Amino acid sequence: MPIVGNIPDVLDDLLKLLRDSKPQDLSQWWKQIDEWRAKDCLRYDRSSKIIKPQFVLEKLYEVTRGEAL
């Protein structure tokens, strides 16, 4: 959903909504995150002749020392 408006006004409105909202139970969300972490997504076939996205991310991290944006 796009948000269009003057940045200070929009941020003020968003912060007000956050302050006024009730705390939510995030346990299911954290459970899902833990499931994703358990998959070890950066494991891949390193002997493949096809360049894998994981390889690209790994090398980008190495070259930028983790400072890539």
MARMARDREN-960767 format. One line per 4 residues: for each residue y, z, x of N, C-alpha, C, O. Coordinates in steps of 0.2 Angstrom, whole numbers, plus 5000, padded with zeros to 4 digits. Example, Ala and Ser with C-alpha at 12.3 -4.5 7.8 and 13.67 -1.06 7.14 Angstrom:
! residues 2
4972:5039:5066:4978:5039:5062:4984:5039:5066:4983:5042:5071; 4989:5035:5064:4995:5036:5068:5000:5039:5064:5006:5040:5067 $
! end
This chain:
! residues 69
4994:5000:5004:5000:5000:5000:5006:5000:5005:5007:5005:5008; 5010:4995:5004:5016:4995:5008:5021:5000:5006:5022:5001:5000; 5025:5003:5010:5030:5007:5009:5037:5004:5011:5037:5003:5017; 5041:5003:5007:5048:5000:5009:5053:5005:5008:5054:5007:5002 $
5058:5006:5013:5063:5010:5011:5067:5012:5018:5064:5010:5023; 5072:5016:5017:5075:5018:5023:5071:5024:5026:5069:5028:5023; 5069:5023:5033:5064:5027:5036:5066:5035:5035:5061:5038:5033; 5072:5037:5036:5073:5044:5035:5071:5047:5028:5068:5052:5027 $
5073:5043:5023:5072:5044:5016:5065:5044:5014:5062:5049:5011; 5061:5039:5017:5054:5038:5015:5050:5044:5019:5046:5047:5015; 5052:5046:5025:5049:5051:5028:5050:5058:5025:5045:5062:5024; 5056:5059:5023:5058:5065:5019:5054:5066:5013:5051:5071:5011 $
5053:5060:5009:5049:5060:5003:5042:5061:5004:5039:5065:5000; 5039:5058:5009:5032:5059:5011:5031:5066:5013:5026:5069:5011; 5035:5069:5017:5034:5076:5019:5035:5081:5013:5031:5086:5013; 5039:5079:5008:5039:5083:5002:5033:5083:4998:5030:5088:4996 $
5030:5077:4998:5024:5076:4994:5018:5080:4998:5014:5083:4994; 5018:5080:5004:5013:5084:5008:5014:5091:5007:5009:5095:5006; 5020:5094:5007:5021:5101:5006:5019:5103:4999:5017:5109:4999; 5021:5099:4994:5019:5101:4988:5012:5100:4985:5010:5102:4980 $
5008:5096:4990:5001:5095:4988:4997:5101:4989:4998:5105:4993; 4991:5101:4985:4987:5107:4986:4982:5105:4992:4980:5099:4993; 4980:5110:4995:4975:5109:5001:4968:5106:4998:4966:5108:4992; 4965:5101:5001:4959:5098:4999:4953:5100:5003:4954:5102:5009 $
4948:5100:5000:4941:5101:5004:4940:5095:5008:4938:5090:5005; 4940:5096:5015:4939:5090:5019:4932:5090:5022:4930:5086:5027; 4927:5095:5020:4921:5095:5023:4917:5089:5022:4913:5087:5027; 4917:5085:5017:4914:5079:5016:4916:5074:5021:4912:5070:5024 $
4923:5074:5022:4926:5069:5027:4924:5071:5034:4922:5066:5038; 4923:5077:5036:4921:5079:5043:4914:5077:5043:4911:5076:5049; 4910:5078:5038:4903:5076:5038:4902:5069:5040:4898:5067:5044; 4906:5065:5037:4906:5058:5038:4907:5056:5045:4904:5052:5048 $
4913:5059:5048:4915:5058:5055:4909:5060:5059:4908:5056:5064; 4906:5066:5058:4900:5068:5062:4895:5063:5062:4892:5062:5067; 4893:5060:5057:4888:5055:5056:4890:5048:5060:4886:5046:5064; 4896:5046:5060:4899:5041:5064:4898:5042:5072:4896:5038:5076 $
4900:5048:5073:4900:5050:5080:4892:5050:5083:4891:5049:5089; 4888:5052:5079:4881:5052:5081:4878:5046:5082:4872:5045:5085; 4881:5040:5080:4878:5034:5080:4879:5031:5088:4876:5026:5089; 4883:5034:5092:4884:5031:5099:4886:5024:5098:4882:5020:5101 $
4891:5022:5095:4893:5016:5094:4895:5012:5100:4895:5005:5100; 4896:5015:5106:4898:5011:5112:4891:5009:5116:4892:5006:5121; 4886:5011:5113:4879:5009:5117:4878:5002:5115:4879:5000:5109; 4877:4997:5120:4876:4990:5118:4871:4987:5124:4870:4991:5129 $
4869:4981:5123:4865:4978:5128:4869:4975:5133:4873:4970:5132; 4869:4979:5139:4874:4977:5144:4871:4971:5148:4875:4968:5153; 4865:4969:5147:4862:4963:5151:4864:4956:5147:4862:4951:5149; 4866:4957:5141:4868:4951:5137:4873:4946:5140:4878:4949:5144 $
4872:4940:5140:4877:4935:5142:4883:4934:5138:4888:4931:5140; 4882:4937:5132:4887:4936:5127:4892:4943:5128:4889:4948:5128; 4898:4942:5128:4903:4947:5130:4903:4951:5123:4905:4949:5118; 4902:4958:5123:4902:4962:5118:4908:4965:5117:4912:4967:5122 $
4910:4967:5111:4917:4970:5110:4917:4977:5113:4922:4979:5116; 4911:4980:5113:4911:4987:5117:4913:4986:5124:4916:4991:5127; 4911:4981:5127:4912:4980:5134:4919:4979:5135:4922:4981:5140; 4922:4975:5131:4930:4974:5131:4934:4980:5131:4938:4981:5135 $
4932:4984:5126:4935:4991:5125:4934:4995:5131:4939:4999:5134; 4928:4995:5134:4926:4999:5140:4931:4997:5146:4934:5001:5149; 4931:4991:5147:4935:4988:5153:4942:4989:5152:4946:4991:5156; 4945:4988:5146:4952:4990:5144:4954:4997:5145:4959:4998:5148 $
4949:5001:5144:4950:5008:5145:4950:5010:5152:4955:5013:5155; 4946:5007:5156:4946:5008:5163:4952:5005:5167:4955:5008:5171; 4954:4999:5165:4960:4996:5168:4966:5000:5167:4971:5000:5171; 4967:5002:5161:4973:5005:5159:4973:5013:5159:4978:5017:5158 $
4967:5015:5162:4966:5023:5163:4967:5026:5156:4970:5032:5156; 4965:5023:5151:4966:5026:5144:4972:5026:5141:4974:5030:5136; 4977:5023:5144:4984:5022:5142:4986:5016:5138:4992:5015:5136; 4981:5012:5136:4982:5006:5132:4985:5008:5125:4982:5013:5122 $
4989:5004:5122:4992:5005:5116:4991:4999:5112:4992:4999:5106 $
! end
